[in-house]
């Protein structure tokens, strides 16, 4: 950036979070830092050495006692002379020190202005400047590690390598176009093709890392989906560790998408409980299912919750019987095997597809799954969600259209 774009003003701001704390830091940056240091603490400290001092106002009143750190340009965060005054972290004291700096000639810094000056002075590139905000806003250790790598220049180095390789490939291509009469041997053509393939692979890797960073910042979008009353809200409550969703025996209790942010193995997840998907004429329930499908369309991971296979078939059989307009007969188990039969009246619907399905699999009694099976599945689901989310982060993008599927009932059916 041209130096003319830099502001000659000296800026000051409180560098520690709002509220009470053990230490409060006021940071000052700009060309007038030496004069402000003499006005506030009576002298200019030796660069990069902690100096005990007494901070005073313009009228000589003592405001606080603490430590002053002076960084001489260009060896500072912003590339300008920087003074940090570290005092006690009470809001009244910290604001008094800041007020004294403003009275001495500094201007209140805008949000992010210190990092902006570091970028304009060439201390940080754009990716590193963005990484500063990502590191501050990191919601998990994985997100903090990713931001720290970018702040160290890893992402910028990858982009620089891509630019250098593209420049070489462009030069080779332009030489072939500018001098068509010169014969280019097969070795050079093969080299250009190999370079292009390598560039594509490197670009895919950079895009995957970028996607991974985005997921770490915003969290992996995990959508819980399934039929009504199969335990979706109960699963959300178990993953969240608290009663976030209303759970009743009435199907269709959940009408809107309910979100909960959690962390599993340092991976940030946004769990979304959705309305059960089924055929319904209820207008409100239809709106809830539309929102559920919208969540599924942009999910990173889809967690499908269902009953065990026998109970899923039972529900399908009952629906088939209702469509056929007939009632199932009395149930009786086959001795020695865990199967059930049903006698169905086939009069008038002998060609009905639903009835043929009902004849094939039977109509088992409707009963809730064993409590132990549900508890075991929910206990293992937290680990399975974490493994799936880590797979999404390693790939940097969600596999398949509409997110990756994760069947919560698969372990029970096995």
Secondary structure, 3 states (H helix, E strand, C coil): CCHHHCCCCCEEEECCCCCCCCEEEEEEECCCHHHHHHHHHCCCCCECCCEEEEEECCCCCEEEEEEEEEECCCCCCCCCCEEEEEEECCHHHHHHHHHHHHHCCCEECCCCHHHHHHHHCCCCCHHHHHHHHHHHCCCCHHHHHHHHHHHCCHHHHHHHHHHHHHHHHHHHHHHHHHCCCCCCCHHHHHHHHHHHHHHHHHHHHHHHHHHHHHHHHHCEEEEEEECCCCCHHHHHHHHHCCCCCCCCCCCCCCCCCEEEEEEECCEEEEEEECCCCCCCCCHHHHHHHHHHHHHHHCCCEEEEECCCHHHHHHHHHHHHHHHHCCCECCCEECCCCCCEECCECCCCCCCCHHHHHHHHHCCCCCCCCCHHHHHHHHHHHHHHHHHHHHHHHHHCCCCCCCCEEEECCHHHHC
